[in-house]
Amino acid sequence: MAPIKHLINISIQPFKDNRNYLWFLLATFLAGNYHLFQTIHQSFADANVIFQIWLYVFFFLLHVIFISFINLLVSTKYTALLVVISSCVFNFFLFKYGTIFSVGMWRNIFQTNINEASDLLNLFSVSSLLIFFVLIIFVINRFNFFPYKSYLSVLTSRLYFIVLSLVILISSSWTLSKEMSDFLREHKQIRYLNNPAYGLFNLFKFSSETFFVNKNFDEGQYHSQISEIHEHHEREELIVLVVGETARYDRFGINGYERDTTPYLKKVKNLISYSNFTACGTSTAVSVPCMFALQDNKEFKVSKAKYKANVLDVMPPEDVNIHWFDNNSDSKHVADRVSYKSFKSSENNTVCDDECRDFGMISHIGGVLDPKVDNLIILHQMGSHGPAYHKRYPQEFEKFKPACTTDDITKCSNEEINNAYDNSILYTDYFLGELIKELEKFTDTYEVTLLYVSDHGESLGENGVYLHGLPKAIAPKEQTHVPVFLWAPEGSSDVNYEETFKLKDDSFTHYDISDTLLRLTEVETNAYMNAESSMITLGD
């Protein structure tokens, strides 16, 4: 019996020596995972009780493994600070907006400018978080919950907890293999709520993608030239692409929305609205690069997009005059090698009040056109970027009232939030209407085509979710179903309106935009991704 007793003592000694650490793991798991517990309860209310209990244990063991692994690299005190502070931040945004810290969300955070960040975080939110952080740091330092231990002691105990947790996970999952296989296959989204492990894991993943990506620019093996047929045209092309921001398909009156948010667009002749267009991402940081990428959804990696040639790069510069006008944060590196102008300040934009308006880009189009070559002009809107929807339109466009007029949408009713958002769509309609008026001036001298496509949609309180940026796998339709319009003025555009109109209900994605731009500029190249299918039909 002595050897068995000795073995038991060895087995339980790490638990005795690390009581505070284990209590800390349990406390942070229970305090930080309200949404996880709620989702498990709702999703498996009809499952047997043993499996429900096992799911809670399953995620706790994952919590133990992940935090213990961090503790192998960072001292226990700083591990505790990291876990508590990150858990607090993740829960703050999850409760407030339904935000999940995926790799894409971390990418958004590191690419967000000061103005966009100030829309999300007001002085009260920032000060509350800072006070909490200071209090946590004080408590952990003052009461010395984790007295000094040698690294060898920490190493052996943490490895012990990791191995033991893995053994329990594997053996129990094997016993409940039928239920677990169903869970892992059908309920992948639940793991996104495991706090703070999921958010921290994605921070590490984003960091590795950022720092270890091959930063040598890849021009690709592309060759291109303007079509010989095009060389005999009397007029050059004028293609204008509007990259919209945060516009969702079902909020445009022209698409069947009960409110008249598109009084200008509904009067435009030869306008096609595509009804089944899906965004490739739920954030600007993903959608804009993939919109111009030369890879399909299986090959495209946003972390590598900056270092790969895009559709603008393969257009012959001697034959296509490209200009990118930006009233958003930036082009996400798409326009790094073409003419670029920012309209975020009054230096270039003459239409500025509370912020500089998209409308201010329109008057600059004529000044950059070259009548001897094709012209491709990209206008990147500020559009309906949230949560400060009220800032996205001038006061005279506040048609739907009462509108939310604060950056903190949690202080507004759902009606006020939706009214402010609809007003921003109303202003986008005005912007597109005025853009079309401007382009009509050139229909006799150029072959004019206008294409509008939003980068992603927006959640406006449906199922308690706001804004955008959820992982594509679980993102609701409100964040992925985007409006796309094509204007092909009769007698000017190369697009066959009647034949293209027949395609409006077909399924398309952002990955179809690159091929469409190549077809509109009539570039012959091996860069086409789908030579057999197209969202447009060109005339003779």
KOLPATI-761903 format. One record per residue (C-alpha): residue number from 1; residue in three letters; x, y, z. Coordinates in Angstrom, 3 decimals, decimal comma, padded with zeros to 6 digits, always signed. Layout:
BEGIN
(NUM "ala" (X Y Z))
...
//
This chain:
BEGIN
(1 "met" (+000,000 +000,000 +000,000))
(2 "ala" (+002,890 +002,342 +000,676))
(3 "pro" (+003,889 +002,727 -002,997))
(4 "ile" (+000,267 +003,440 -003,942))
(5 "lys" (-000,073 +006,008 -001,172))
(6 "his" (+003,179 +007,589 -002,248))
(7 "leu" (+001,976 +007,735 -005,862))
(8 "ile" (-001,274 +009,384 -004,769))
(9 "asn" (+000,651 +011,962 -002,741))
(10 "ile" (+002,819 +012,776 -005,753))
(11 "ser" (-000,285 +013,099 -007,933))
(12 "ile" (-002,101 +015,515 -005,636))
(13 "gln" (+000,939 +017,536 -004,523))
(14 "pro" (+000,812 +019,922 -007,516))
(15 "phe" (-002,793 +020,756 -006,560))
(16 "lys" (-001,761 +021,541 -002,973))
(17 "asp" (+001,193 +023,643 -004,090))
(18 "asn" (-000,829 +025,632 -006,612))
(19 "arg" (-004,140 +026,250 -004,843))
(20 "asn" (-004,223 +029,967 -005,632))
(21 "tyr" (-003,403 +029,367 -009,283))
(22 "leu" (-006,153 +026,755 -009,655))
(23 "trp" (-008,691 +028,960 -007,887))
(24 "phe" (-007,645 +031,755 -010,235))
(25 "leu" (-008,273 +029,533 -013,280))
(26 "leu" (-011,702 +028,546 -012,010))
(27 "ala" (-012,669 +032,112 -011,068))
(28 "thr" (-011,648 +033,622 -014,412))
(29 "phe" (-013,410 +030,843 -016,301))
(30 "leu" (-016,672 +031,280 -014,389))
(31 "ala" (-016,581 +035,092 -014,335))
(32 "gly" (-015,601 +035,574 -017,967))
(33 "asn" (-017,809 +033,142 -019,854))
(34 "tyr" (-021,435 +034,132 -019,359))
(35 "his" (-022,152 +034,015 -023,112))
(36 "leu" (-020,480 +030,619 -023,436))
(37 "phe" (-022,576 +029,128 -020,616))
(38 "gln" (-025,756 +030,683 -021,979))
(39 "thr" (-025,136 +029,345 -025,495))
(40 "ile" (-024,334 +025,839 -024,251))
(41 "his" (-027,511 +025,831 -022,153))
(42 "gln" (-029,686 +027,037 -025,038))
(43 "ser" (-028,088 +024,826 -027,701))
(44 "phe" (-028,105 +021,615 -025,660))
(45 "ala" (-031,210 +022,013 -023,515))
(46 "asp" (-032,546 +018,717 -024,864))
(47 "ala" (-029,255 +016,818 -024,627))
(48 "asn" (-028,570 +014,421 -021,780))
(49 "val" (-027,395 +016,055 -018,571))
(50 "ile" (-024,060 +014,228 -018,527))
(51 "phe" (-023,104 +015,659 -021,929))
(52 "gln" (-024,128 +019,174 -020,894))
(53 "ile" (-021,951 +018,948 -017,795))
(54 "trp" (-019,111 +017,554 -019,872))
(55 "leu" (-019,216 +020,573 -022,224))
(56 "tyr" (-018,640 +022,924 -019,283))
(57 "val" (-015,757 +020,731 -018,130))
(58 "phe" (-014,456 +020,524 -021,711))
(59 "phe" (-014,137 +024,287 -022,035))
(60 "phe" (-012,697 +024,638 -018,535))
(61 "leu" (-009,962 +022,142 -019,400))
(62 "leu" (-009,208 +024,092 -022,586))
(63 "his" (-008,989 +027,189 -020,382))
(64 "val" (-006,514 +025,408 -018,091))
(65 "ile" (-004,370 +024,229 -021,015))
(66 "phe" (-004,232 +027,610 -022,738))
(67 "ile" (-003,530 +029,716 -019,623))
(68 "ser" (-000,980 +027,211 -018,343))
(69 "phe" (+000,800 +027,313 -021,678))
(70 "ile" (+001,005 +031,123 -021,456))
(71 "asn" (+002,343 +030,734 -017,927))
(72 "leu" (+005,229 +028,681 -019,321))
(73 "leu" (+006,341 +031,796 -021,179))
(74 "val" (+005,268 +034,581 -018,807))
(75 "ser" (+005,466 +034,841 -015,015))
(76 "thr" (+002,333 +033,887 -013,089))
(77 "lys" (+001,655 +037,440 -011,931))
(78 "tyr" (+001,791 +038,850 -015,442))
(79 "thr" (-000,190 +035,899 -016,776))
(80 "ala" (-002,913 +036,751 -014,255))
(81 "leu" (-002,894 +040,407 -015,338))
(82 "leu" (-003,086 +039,428 -018,999))
(83 "val" (-005,969 +037,007 -018,434))
(84 "val" (-008,058 +039,331 -016,254))
(85 "ile" (-007,556 +042,450 -018,377))
(86 "ser" (-008,098 +040,704 -021,715))
(87 "ser" (-011,157 +038,890 -020,360))
(88 "cys" (-012,583 +042,218 -019,228))
(89 "val" (-011,958 +043,894 -022,604))
(90 "phe" (-013,353 +040,974 -024,611))
(91 "asn" (-016,495 +040,845 -022,472))
(92 "phe" (-016,941 +044,613 -022,667))
(93 "phe" (-017,197 +044,498 -026,466))
(94 "leu" (-019,119 +041,214 -026,499))
(95 "phe" (-021,799 +042,581 -024,173))
(96 "lys" (-021,896 +045,996 -025,843))
(97 "tyr" (-021,762 +045,116 -029,555))
(98 "gly" (-021,682 +041,315 -029,824))
(99 "thr" (-018,055 +041,588 -030,995))
(100 "ile" (-015,838 +038,498 -031,162))
(101 "phe" (-012,064 +038,882 -031,274))
(102 "ser" (-011,230 +036,791 -034,315))
(103 "val" (-008,062 +037,229 -036,393))
(104 "gly" (-010,034 +039,598 -038,602))
(105 "met" (-011,072 +041,712 -035,628))
(106 "trp" (-007,461 +042,039 -034,465))
(107 "arg" (-006,555 +043,088 -037,998))
(108 "asn" (-009,275 +045,757 -037,854))
(109 "ile" (-007,950 +047,011 -034,523))
(110 "phe" (-004,385 +047,413 -035,749))
(111 "gln" (-005,517 +049,099 -038,976))
(112 "thr" (-008,062 +051,441 -037,372))
(113 "asn" (-007,237 +055,137 -037,273))
(114 "ile" (-007,848 +057,492 -034,349))
(115 "asn" (-011,135 +058,851 -035,724))
(116 "glu" (-012,643 +055,392 -036,172))
(117 "ala" (-011,468 +054,289 -032,732))
(118 "ser" (-012,993 +057,386 -031,109))
(119 "asp" (-016,373 +056,425 -032,589))
(120 "leu" (-016,204 +053,116 -030,694))
(121 "leu" (-014,691 +054,252 -027,395))
(122 "asn" (-015,922 +057,368 -025,623))
(123 "leu" (-014,237 +059,043 -022,645))
(124 "phe" (-016,445 +057,253 -020,095))
(125 "ser" (-015,714 +053,792 -021,534))
(126 "val" (-011,970 +054,403 -021,696))
(127 "ser" (-011,788 +055,895 -018,194))
(128 "ser" (-013,885 +053,032 -016,734))
(129 "leu" (-011,615 +050,432 -018,289))
(130 "leu" (-008,480 +052,244 -017,133))
(131 "ile" (-009,757 +052,497 -013,553))
(132 "phe" (-010,554 +048,782 -013,594))
(133 "phe" (-007,104 +047,932 -014,973))
(134 "val" (-005,362 +050,010 -012,307))
(135 "leu" (-007,480 +048,384 -009,594))
(136 "ile" (-006,645 +044,859 -010,840))
(137 "ile" (-002,936 +045,660 -011,023))
(138 "phe" (-003,045 +047,072 -007,481))
(139 "val" (-004,909 +044,076 -006,020))
(140 "ile" (-002,650 +041,469 -007,637))
(141 "asn" (+000,502 +043,294 -006,532))
(142 "arg" (-000,740 +044,235 -003,052))
(143 "phe" (-001,969 +040,849 -001,870))
(144 "asn" (+000,720 +038,690 -003,470))
(145 "phe" (-001,617 +035,915 -004,586))
(146 "phe" (+001,204 +034,291 -006,494))
(147 "pro" (+004,389 +034,225 -004,370))
(148 "tyr" (+007,670 +033,633 -006,123))
(149 "lys" (+008,463 +030,094 -007,268))
(150 "ser" (+011,419 +028,843 -009,239))
(151 "tyr" (+010,879 +028,465 -012,973))
(152 "leu" (+011,466 +024,717 -012,643))
(153 "ser" (+008,631 +024,477 -010,148))
(154 "val" (+006,280 +026,460 -012,387))
(155 "leu" (+007,365 +024,475 -015,436))
(156 "thr" (+006,723 +021,063 -013,877))
(157 "ser" (+003,362 +022,016 -012,356))
(158 "arg" (+002,034 +023,695 -015,506))
(159 "leu" (+003,125 +020,792 -017,693))
(160 "tyr" (+001,447 +018,467 -015,226))
(161 "phe" (-001,856 +020,388 -015,481))
(162 "ile" (-001,599 +020,519 -019,275))
(163 "val" (-000,919 +016,798 -019,647))
(164 "leu" (-003,594 +015,823 -017,122))
(165 "ser" (-006,158 +018,060 -018,857))
(166 "leu" (-005,281 +016,557 -022,234))
(167 "val" (-005,652 +013,021 -020,886))
(168 "ile" (-009,094 +013,837 -019,461))
(169 "leu" (-010,131 +015,612 -022,671))
(170 "ile" (-009,088 +012,783 -024,964))
(171 "ser" (-010,407 +009,936 -022,839))
(172 "ser" (-013,757 +011,552 -022,075))
(173 "ser" (-014,227 +012,739 -025,672))
(174 "trp" (-013,555 +009,181 -026,798))
(175 "thr" (-016,200 +007,884 -024,397))
(176 "leu" (-018,688 +010,498 -025,693))
(177 "ser" (-017,429 +010,240 -029,276))
(178 "lys" (-020,861 +010,285 -030,931))
(179 "glu" (-022,003 +013,418 -029,078))
(180 "met" (-018,611 +015,123 -029,437))
(181 "ser" (-018,363 +014,503 -033,177))
(182 "asp" (-021,770 +016,137 -033,603))
(183 "phe" (-020,734 +019,029 -031,368))
(184 "leu" (-017,435 +019,655 -033,165))
(185 "arg" (-019,089 +019,420 -036,585))
(186 "glu" (-022,344 +021,317 -036,028))
(187 "his" (-021,523 +023,799 -033,266))
(188 "lys" (-018,135 +025,231 -034,220))
(189 "gln" (-019,309 +028,751 -033,401))
(190 "ile" (-019,499 +028,001 -029,649))
(191 "arg" (-015,712 +027,933 -029,405))
(192 "tyr" (-015,664 +031,611 -030,420))
(193 "leu" (-017,159 +032,430 -027,002))
(194 "asn" (-014,414 +030,736 -024,967))
(195 "asn" (-013,043 +033,757 -023,138))
(196 "pro" (-010,250 +034,883 -023,030))
(197 "ala" (-008,623 +031,910 -024,783))
(198 "tyr" (-010,194 +032,488 -028,203))
(199 "gly" (-009,332 +036,187 -028,334))
(200 "leu" (-005,768 +035,735 -027,096))
(201 "phe" (-005,152 +032,780 -029,387))
(202 "asn" (-006,218 +034,890 -032,365))
(203 "leu" (-003,971 +037,736 -031,235))
(204 "phe" (-001,024 +035,323 -031,310))
(205 "lys" (-002,182 +033,961 -034,671))
(206 "phe" (-002,541 +037,455 -036,152))
(207 "ser" (+000,911 +038,384 -034,828))
(208 "ser" (+002,506 +035,322 -036,398))
(209 "glu" (+000,796 +035,995 -039,737))
(210 "thr" (+001,964 +039,606 -039,632))
(211 "phe" (+005,574 +039,073 -038,600))
(212 "phe" (+006,381 +035,806 -040,361))
(213 "val" (+004,748 +036,441 -043,742))
(214 "asn" (+007,041 +036,670 -046,750))
(215 "lys" (+007,413 +040,423 -047,252))
(216 "asn" (+009,025 +040,214 -050,699))
(217 "phe" (+006,595 +041,623 -053,235))
(218 "asp" (+005,313 +038,972 -055,657))
(219 "glu" (+004,538 +040,422 -059,086))
(220 "gly" (+003,275 +037,068 -060,338))
(221 "gln" (+003,725 +035,595 -063,792))
(222 "tyr" (+001,162 +037,844 -065,470))
(223 "his" (+001,163 +039,318 -068,956))
(224 "ser" (-001,430 +041,741 -070,247))
(225 "gln" (-002,324 +044,022 -073,137))
(226 "ile" (-005,301 +045,965 -074,375))
(227 "ser" (-007,530 +043,998 -076,748))
(228 "glu" (-006,833 +044,642 -080,454))
(229 "ile" (-010,568 +045,131 -081,001))
(230 "his" (-010,529 +047,867 -078,368))
(231 "glu" (-007,699 +049,695 -080,152))
(232 "his" (-010,096 +050,534 -083,003))
(233 "his" (-012,705 +052,140 -080,715))
(234 "glu" (-013,370 +055,823 -081,315))
(235 "arg" (-013,707 +056,575 -077,596))
(236 "glu" (-011,690 +055,465 -074,595))
(237 "glu" (-013,190 +053,828 -071,516))
(238 "leu" (-014,189 +055,711 -068,368))
(239 "ile" (-014,808 +053,105 -065,686))
(240 "val" (-015,730 +054,370 -062,211))
(241 "leu" (-015,774 +051,907 -059,327))
(242 "val" (-017,287 +053,051 -056,046))
(243 "val" (-016,187 +050,972 -053,077))
(244 "gly" (-018,986 +051,481 -050,572))
(245 "glu" (-018,643 +051,204 -046,809))
(246 "thr" (-020,893 +049,238 -044,426))
(247 "ala" (-023,940 +049,256 -046,713))
(248 "arg" (-026,323 +046,323 -046,508))
(249 "tyr" (-028,509 +045,169 -049,379))
(250 "asp" (-031,854 +045,224 -047,606))
(251 "arg" (-031,657 +048,905 -046,579))
(252 "phe" (-031,854 +050,272 -050,123))
(253 "gly" (-035,360 +051,240 -051,241))
(254 "ile" (-034,534 +050,174 -054,784))
(255 "asn" (-033,985 +046,648 -053,418))
(256 "gly" (-037,439 +046,442 -051,835))
(257 "tyr" (-036,872 +048,157 -048,488))
(258 "glu" (-040,107 +049,667 -047,169))
(259 "arg" (-038,480 +053,065 -046,668))
(260 "asp" (-037,586 +055,226 -049,623))
(261 "thr" (-033,855 +055,456 -048,992))
(262 "thr" (-033,012 +055,657 -052,718))
(263 "pro" (-035,054 +058,492 -054,282))
(264 "tyr" (-032,218 +059,226 -056,752))
(265 "leu" (-031,259 +055,710 -057,789))
(266 "lys" (-034,838 +054,633 -058,463))
(267 "lys" (-035,032 +057,276 -061,235))
(268 "val" (-031,821 +056,199 -062,986))
(269 "lys" (-032,252 +054,448 -066,336))
(270 "asn" (-030,114 +051,449 -067,275))
(271 "leu" (-029,292 +050,710 -063,644))
(272 "ile" (-028,892 +047,086 -062,571))
(273 "ser" (-029,079 +045,989 -058,927))
(274 "tyr" (-027,531 +042,580 -058,234))
(275 "ser" (-029,693 +040,730 -055,721))
(276 "asn" (-027,420 +037,876 -054,667))
(277 "phe" (-023,982 +039,344 -054,009))
(278 "thr" (-021,919 +038,085 -051,056))
(279 "ala" (-018,992 +039,863 -049,404))
(280 "cys" (-015,759 +037,908 -049,031))
(281 "gly" (-015,276 +039,290 -045,527))
(282 "thr" (-017,059 +041,206 -042,798))
(283 "ser" (-014,540 +044,024 -042,469))
(284 "thr" (-012,878 +046,560 -044,742))
(285 "ala" (-009,443 +045,107 -043,947))
(286 "val" (-010,451 +041,833 -045,603))
(287 "ser" (-013,047 +042,810 -048,189))
(288 "val" (-011,175 +045,587 -049,971))
(289 "pro" (-007,984 +043,554 -050,629))
(290 "cys" (-009,953 +040,471 -051,741))
(291 "met" (-012,107 +042,609 -054,038))
(292 "phe" (-009,017 +043,435 -056,077))
(293 "ala" (-007,144 +040,162 -055,542))
(294 "leu" (-006,090 +037,763 -058,279))
(295 "gln" (-006,747 +034,711 -056,101))
(296 "asp" (-010,051 +032,963 -055,449))
(297 "asn" (-011,547 +032,298 -052,025))
(298 "lys" (-009,468 +029,145 -051,550))
(299 "glu" (-006,118 +030,811 -052,290))
(300 "phe" (-006,628 +034,353 -050,994))
(301 "lys" (-004,890 +035,174 -047,701))
(302 "val" (-005,387 +038,707 -046,431))
(303 "ser" (-002,076 +038,578 -044,533))
(304 "lys" (-000,276 +038,081 -047,872))
(305 "ala" (-002,401 +040,426 -050,008))
(306 "lys" (-000,159 +043,444 -049,353))
(307 "tyr" (+002,763 +041,601 -050,901))
(308 "lys" (+001,021 +040,219 -053,990))
(309 "ala" (+000,084 +041,889 -057,259))
(310 "asn" (-003,597 +042,811 -057,541))
(311 "val" (-005,808 +043,587 -060,512))
(312 "leu" (-004,637 +047,228 -060,649))
(313 "asp" (-001,027 +046,050 -060,989))
(314 "val" (-001,655 +043,886 -064,077))
(315 "met" (-003,379 +046,629 -066,058))
(316 "pro" (-000,881 +048,101 -068,556))
(317 "pro" (+000,006 +051,544 -067,134))
(318 "glu" (+000,585 +052,942 -070,634))
(319 "asp" (-002,973 +051,948 -071,598))
(320 "val" (-005,003 +052,385 -068,389))
(321 "asn" (-004,964 +055,603 -066,364))
(322 "ile" (-005,755 +054,577 -062,772))
(323 "his" (-006,605 +056,929 -059,898))
(324 "trp" (-007,736 +056,012 -056,381))
(325 "phe" (-009,703 +058,672 -054,456))
(326 "asp" (-010,102 +057,829 -050,776))
(327 "asn" (-012,458 +059,303 -048,205))
(328 "asn" (-012,019 +056,273 -045,942))
(329 "ser" (-009,024 +055,302 -043,804))
(330 "asp" (-006,869 +054,068 -046,737))
(331 "ser" (-006,823 +051,578 -049,612))
(332 "lys" (-005,574 +048,667 -047,446))
(333 "his" (-002,455 +048,671 -049,690))
(334 "val" (-004,439 +047,967 -052,870))
(335 "ala" (-003,454 +051,349 -054,359))
(336 "asp" (+000,170 +051,342 -053,195))
(337 "arg" (+001,441 +051,378 -056,796))
(338 "val" (-001,096 +053,664 -058,510))
(339 "ser" (-002,043 +057,334 -058,185))
(340 "tyr" (-003,645 +057,884 -054,758))
(341 "lys" (-005,300 +060,916 -053,200))
(342 "ser" (-006,888 +061,212 -049,753))
(343 "phe" (-010,040 +063,274 -049,274))
(344 "lys" (-010,157 +063,005 -045,478))
(345 "ser" (-009,152 +066,641 -044,983))
(346 "ser" (-009,996 +070,012 -046,494))
(347 "glu" (-006,615 +070,022 -048,252))
(348 "asn" (-008,198 +068,081 -051,147))
(349 "asn" (-011,862 +067,947 -050,136))
(350 "thr" (-013,878 +071,155 -050,382))
(351 "val" (-017,000 +069,600 -048,845))
(352 "cys" (-016,182 +069,302 -045,146))
(353 "asp" (-018,308 +070,106 -042,069))
(354 "asp" (-018,224 +067,747 -039,068))
(355 "glu" (-016,202 +065,485 -041,349))
(356 "cys" (-015,221 +065,529 -045,013))
(357 "arg" (-017,961 +064,166 -047,264))
(358 "asp" (-017,854 +061,558 -050,021))
(359 "phe" (-019,443 +064,128 -052,309))
(360 "gly" (-016,179 +066,097 -052,318))
(361 "met" (-014,469 +063,452 -054,479))
(362 "ile" (-016,812 +063,850 -057,451))
(363 "ser" (-015,592 +067,187 -058,799))
(364 "his" (-012,013 +065,883 -059,063))
(365 "ile" (-012,789 +063,160 -061,591))
(366 "gly" (-012,651 +065,382 -064,667))
(367 "gly" (-009,250 +066,744 -063,704))
(368 "val" (-007,485 +063,376 -063,821))
(369 "leu" (-008,945 +061,921 -067,036))
(370 "asp" (-006,680 +061,154 -069,987))
(371 "pro" (-008,601 +061,141 -073,316))
(372 "lys" (-005,849 +059,116 -075,029))
(373 "val" (-006,151 +055,975 -072,832))
(374 "asp" (-008,693 +054,093 -070,768))
(375 "asn" (-009,493 +055,564 -067,361))
(376 "leu" (-010,275 +053,642 -064,183))
(377 "ile" (-011,280 +055,809 -061,220))
(378 "ile" (-011,904 +054,218 -057,814))
(379 "leu" (-013,838 +056,177 -055,192))
(380 "his" (-013,565 +054,727 -051,679))
(381 "gln" (-016,444 +055,980 -049,560))
(382 "met" (-016,822 +056,636 -045,851))
(383 "gly" (-020,395 +055,551 -046,517))
(384 "ser" (-022,242 +054,235 -043,457))
(385 "his" (-019,284 +053,404 -041,207))
(386 "gly" (-020,516 +052,879 -037,663))
(387 "pro" (-021,230 +053,162 -034,873))
(388 "ala" (-021,399 +056,951 -035,370))
(389 "tyr" (-023,877 +056,750 -038,265))
(390 "his" (-025,066 +060,298 -037,558))
(391 "lys" (-021,642 +061,618 -038,584))
(392 "arg" (-021,871 +060,028 -042,014))
(393 "tyr" (-024,424 +062,488 -043,421))
(394 "pro" (-025,059 +066,254 -043,328))
(395 "gln" (-027,891 +067,483 -041,107))
(396 "glu" (-030,258 +068,055 -044,036))
(397 "phe" (-030,295 +064,297 -044,711))
(398 "glu" (-031,748 +063,450 -041,293))
(399 "lys" (-035,063 +062,351 -042,787))
(400 "phe" (-035,778 +059,437 -040,470))
(401 "lys" (-036,267 +060,571 -036,870))
(402 "pro" (-035,523 +060,321 -034,035))
(403 "ala" (-031,961 +059,417 -034,991))
(404 "cys" (-029,173 +058,281 -032,675))
(405 "thr" (-026,848 +061,276 -032,380))
(406 "thr" (-024,208 +059,822 -030,059))
(407 "asp" (-021,196 +057,632 -030,782))
(408 "asp" (-022,261 +055,243 -028,003))
(409 "ile" (-025,154 +053,399 -029,627))
(410 "thr" (-025,899 +051,509 -026,387))
(411 "lys" (-027,458 +054,753 -025,160))
(412 "cys" (-029,881 +054,800 -028,113))
(413 "ser" (-033,006 +052,807 -028,834))
(414 "asn" (-033,011 +050,352 -031,702))
(415 "glu" (-035,336 +052,676 -033,595))
(416 "glu" (-032,888 +055,573 -033,241))
(417 "ile" (-029,942 +053,434 -034,370))
(418 "asn" (-031,806 +052,192 -037,437))
(419 "asn" (-033,016 +055,690 -038,307))
(420 "ala" (-029,463 +057,067 -038,216))
(421 "tyr" (-028,214 +054,185 -040,356))
(422 "asp" (-031,004 +054,663 -042,917))
(423 "asn" (-030,142 +058,364 -043,136))
(424 "ser" (-026,572 +057,405 -044,030))
(425 "ile" (-027,905 +055,174 -046,841))
(426 "leu" (-030,013 +058,115 -048,000))
(427 "tyr" (-026,826 +060,175 -048,292))
(428 "thr" (-025,072 +057,391 -050,234))
(429 "asp" (-028,027 +057,441 -052,640))
(430 "tyr" (-027,566 +061,215 -053,062))
(431 "phe" (-023,816 +060,744 -053,585))
(432 "leu" (-024,386 +058,114 -056,301))
(433 "gly" (-027,061 +060,257 -057,915))
(434 "glu" (-024,729 +063,255 -058,116))
(435 "leu" (-021,894 +061,032 -059,357))
(436 "ile" (-024,087 +059,785 -062,195))
(437 "lys" (-024,968 +063,392 -063,091))
(438 "glu" (-021,250 +064,168 -063,274))
(439 "leu" (-020,511 +061,111 -065,411))
(440 "glu" (-023,319 +061,985 -067,810))
(441 "lys" (-021,154 +064,918 -068,911))
(442 "phe" (-018,652 +062,424 -070,338))
(443 "thr" (-020,974 +059,962 -072,082))
(444 "asp" (-020,359 +061,551 -075,491))
(445 "thr" (-016,577 +061,536 -075,185))
(446 "tyr" (-015,972 +058,267 -073,265))
(447 "glu" (-017,502 +054,830 -072,980))
(448 "val" (-018,821 +055,262 -069,454))
(449 "thr" (-019,665 +052,537 -066,923))
(450 "leu" (-020,256 +052,905 -063,181))
(451 "leu" (-019,992 +050,007 -060,724))
(452 "tyr" (-020,860 +050,332 -057,029))
(453 "val" (-020,093 +047,564 -054,523))
(454 "ser" (-020,149 +047,713 -050,727))
(455 "asp" (-017,309 +046,134 -048,771))
(456 "his" (-019,563 +044,470 -046,171))
(457 "gly" (-022,877 +044,913 -044,418))
(458 "glu" (-023,825 +045,773 -040,843))
(459 "ser" (-025,719 +044,264 -037,933))
(460 "leu" (-028,191 +046,687 -036,389))
(461 "gly" (-029,354 +044,840 -033,303))
(462 "glu" (-030,613 +041,640 -034,867))
(463 "asn" (-030,167 +038,897 -032,238))
(464 "gly" (-028,335 +041,401 -030,056))
(465 "val" (-025,482 +041,878 -032,547))
(466 "tyr" (-024,246 +045,287 -033,708))
(467 "leu" (-021,664 +046,584 -036,203))
(468 "his" (-019,664 +044,045 -038,243))
(469 "gly" (-016,506 +041,945 -038,159))
(470 "leu" (-017,865 +038,608 -036,955))
(471 "pro" (-016,003 +035,547 -038,276))
(472 "lys" (-017,333 +034,789 -041,756))
(473 "ala" (-018,359 +031,280 -040,635))
(474 "ile" (-020,955 +032,645 -038,208))
(475 "ala" (-021,611 +036,120 -039,609))
(476 "pro" (-025,314 +036,831 -040,172))
(477 "lys" (-026,628 +037,722 -043,600))
(478 "glu" (-026,877 +041,366 -042,562))
(479 "gln" (-023,054 +041,515 -042,548))
(480 "thr" (-022,409 +039,616 -045,800))
(481 "his" (-025,269 +040,412 -048,221))
(482 "val" (-024,108 +043,597 -049,928))
(483 "pro" (-025,628 +045,952 -052,517))
(484 "val" (-024,034 +046,089 -055,968))
(485 "phe" (-025,191 +048,428 -058,743))
(486 "leu" (-024,067 +048,762 -062,334))
(487 "trp" (-024,988 +051,768 -064,476))
(488 "ala" (-024,536 +051,290 -068,227))
(489 "pro" (-025,756 +054,477 -069,967))
(490 "glu" (-027,343 +053,723 -073,319))
(491 "gly" (-025,151 +054,563 -076,299))
(492 "ser" (-022,069 +055,021 -074,149))
(493 "ser" (-021,239 +051,929 -072,082))
(494 "asp" (-019,662 +048,803 -073,552))
(495 "val" (-021,915 +046,749 -071,279))
(496 "asn" (-024,885 +045,104 -072,962))
(497 "tyr" (-027,608 +046,234 -070,568))
(498 "glu" (-030,305 +043,751 -071,644))
(499 "glu" (-028,051 +040,686 -071,446))
(500 "thr" (-026,386 +041,805 -068,214))
(501 "phe" (-029,782 +042,471 -066,630))
(502 "lys" (-030,515 +038,745 -066,979))
(503 "leu" (-027,580 +038,017 -064,651))
(504 "lys" (-028,736 +040,225 -061,780))
(505 "asp" (-030,143 +037,377 -059,679))
(506 "asp" (-027,188 +035,014 -060,187))
(507 "ser" (-024,814 +034,365 -057,278))
(508 "phe" (-021,663 +036,485 -057,212))
(509 "thr" (-019,028 +037,452 -054,661))
(510 "his" (-016,309 +040,066 -054,243))
(511 "tyr" (-013,961 +037,665 -056,015))
(512 "asp" (-015,838 +038,475 -059,245))
(513 "ile" (-014,857 +042,159 -059,146))
(514 "ser" (-011,286 +041,743 -060,438))
(515 "asp" (-012,408 +039,836 -063,529))
(516 "thr" (-015,150 +042,409 -064,097))
(517 "leu" (-012,660 +045,299 -064,062))
(518 "leu" (-010,438 +043,450 -066,540))
(519 "arg" (-013,396 +042,877 -068,855))
(520 "leu" (-014,573 +046,488 -068,607))
(521 "thr" (-011,120 +047,778 -069,543))
(522 "glu" (-010,869 +045,014 -072,184))
(523 "val" (-007,496 +043,815 -070,957))
(524 "glu" (-006,239 +040,560 -072,414))
(525 "thr" (-004,348 +038,763 -069,657))
(526 "asn" (-003,733 +035,435 -067,979))
(527 "ala" (-004,814 +036,991 -064,671))
(528 "tyr" (-008,487 +036,104 -065,111))
(529 "met" (-009,708 +033,794 -062,361))
(530 "asn" (-012,942 +032,686 -064,027))
(531 "ala" (-012,819 +033,146 -067,777))
(532 "glu" (-016,043 +031,193 -068,301))
(533 "ser" (-018,335 +033,194 -066,025))
(534 "ser" (-018,991 +036,883 -065,617))
(535 "met" (-021,356 +039,299 -063,913))
(536 "ile" (-021,460 +041,422 -067,076))
(537 "thr" (-021,979 +040,844 -070,787))
(538 "leu" (-020,178 +043,179 -073,157))
(539 "gly" (-021,695 +044,410 -076,413))
(540 "asp" (-020,186 +043,946 -079,826))
//
